[in-house]
Amino acid sequence: MASYLKILLRNLIQGPSTDPFPAGPTFEPDSIRGKIRIDPELCMGCGICVHNCVSNALHLERREDGHTLTCWDNLCCRCATCVMFCPMKAITLLPDWHTAHYQDDKYARIEQKSVTYEPCSVCGKKMRPVPAALLKKLYAGKTDVDAERLTHVCPDCRQLEDSKRNIGQLPA
Amino acid sequence: MDFDKLLKKKSVLSPWLFRINAGSCNGCDVELATTALIPRYDVERLGCHYTGSPRQADVVLITGPLTRRIRDKVLRVWEEIPQPKITVAVGLCPISGGVFREGYAIDGPLDKYIPVDVNVPGCPPRPQAIMEAVVLARQLWLKKLGVEE
């Protein structure tokens, strides 16, 4: 009886528990998963996100001079599998849950990012410029490597250079 | 003011909602029930009220990817709703097929058969997102009635 009166008194002081949402602000949890965001600075075009996408919402178009990653918002089920599998952490989910829209906007709700390839500074072949953060990770602790220059060296040429550098350091 | 106009103006207060489950997994249906039934997201503040009969409905909320088995039944119930009606596709499935897209039992998306007015994607959408969709649907419904607030 006393505990019930306590709840009654608390409810009287607190007022209604209805969320004032369409008229006022609402709450959102920290972990809420909303719209997808692709970072073209980091996306290498490996396609592991497309391979793992549950609802086939992602589409990767590979061309000679670049690649384009597209996500249709109305097909993405926000499972965040792409976020988990992306080796470059190029995909994030925004906490944007405002999804209601009119039918006219249905096919306009896409996230599309393109990456342009640039010629390799050694052999001239078109290659995706390597992000500086990745090179820093690859050549961590190597002081004799100029990571700045290597952003525009294609994987084949980089392998050759690394082999040439390492051949003198082999244990006898 | 003649009777028709008065009725129009009074009915603006209450666009009644009707739910159709077109083969949904029940996730979106639970969210729809949440928007109406629990006091936190009280949809009745907007004058909306769930009705059990399609003939009383103004806004129809459809969930599910429109399976082959249920397609004709959904179309039959949808035809029974009087004009002007607003169709809201709730969840990914009626909009694009979602995770069931291109399955052998799926005959969607919904707008192949029914003119959809408002979409609210999500798997499932938040109750607040559904509230937003109901607000959009209400505005469109008022426009169709020729009554602006």
Boltz contact constraints between the chains, C-beta under 6 A:
constraints:
  - contact:
      token1: [A, 17]
      token2: [B, 39]
      max_distance: 6.0
  - contact:
      token1: [A, 18]
      token2: [B, 39]
      max_distance: 6.0
  - contact:
      token1: [A, 18]
      token2: [B, 42]
      max_distance: 6.0
  - contact:
      token1: [A, 19]
      token2: [B, 40]
      max_distance: 6.0
  - contact:
      token1: [A, 19]
      token2: [B, 41]
      max_distance: 6.0
  - contact:
      token1: [A, 21]
      token2: [B, 128]
      max_distance: 6.0
  - contact:
      token1: [A, 21]
      token2: [B, 131]
      max_distance: 6.0
  - contact:
      token1: [A, 22]
      token2: [B, 131]
      max_distance: 6.0
  - contact:
      token1: [A, 22]
      token2: [B, 135]
      max_distance: 6.0
  - contact:
      token1: [A, 26]
      token2: [B, 128]
      max_distance: 6.0
  - contact:
      token1: [A, 54]
      token2: [B, 99]
      max_distance: 6.0
  - contact:
      token1: [A, 55]
      token2: [B, 98]
      max_distance: 6.0
  - contact:
      token1: [A, 55]
      token2: [B, 99]
      max_distance: 6.0
  - contact:
      token1: [A, 74]
      token2: [B, 95]
      max_distance: 6.0
  - contact:
      token1: [A, 74]
      token2: [B, 96]
      max_distance: 6.0
  - contact:
      token1: [A, 74]
      token2: [B, 121]
      max_distance: 6.0
  - contact:
      token1: [A, 75]
      token2: [B, 96]
      max_distance: 6.0
  - contact:
      token1: [A, 77]
      token2: [B, 92]
      max_distance: 6.0
  - contact:
      token1: [A, 77]
      token2: [B, 98]
      max_distance: 6.0
  - contact:
      token1: [A, 77]
      token2: [B, 99]
      max_distance: 6.0
  - contact:
      token1: [A, 77]
      token2: [B, 123]
      max_distance: 6.0
  - contact:
      token1: [A, 78]
      token2: [B, 123]
      max_distance: 6.0
  - contact:
      token1: [A, 97]
      token2: [B, 126]
      max_distance: 6.0
  - contact:
      token1: [A, 97]
      token2: [B, 129]
      max_distance: 6.0
  - contact:
      token1: [A, 99]
      token2: [B, 120]
      max_distance: 6.0
  - contact:
      token1: [A, 99]
      token2: [B, 121]
      max_distance: 6.0
  - contact:
      token1: [A, 99]
      token2: [B, 122]
      max_distance: 6.0
  - contact:
      token1: [A, 99]
      token2: [B, 125]
      max_distance: 6.0
  - contact:
      token1: [A, 99]
      token2: [B, 129]
      max_distance: 6.0
  - contact:
      token1: [A, 100]
      token2: [B, 120]
      max_distance: 6.0
  - contact:
      token1: [A, 100]
      token2: [B, 129]
      max_distance: 6.0
  - contact:
      token1: [A, 100]
      token2: [B, 132]
      max_distance: 6.0
  - contact:
      token1: [A, 100]
      token2: [B, 133]
      max_distance: 6.0
  - contact:
      token1: [A, 100]
      token2: [B, 136]
      max_distance: 6.0
  - contact:
      token1: [A, 101]
      token2: [B, 119]
      max_distance: 6.0
  - contact:
      token1: [A, 103]
      token2: [B, 116]
      max_distance: 6.0
  - contact:
      token1: [A, 103]
      token2: [B, 117]
      max_distance: 6.0
  - contact:
      token1: [A, 106]
      token2: [B, 119]
      max_distance: 6.0
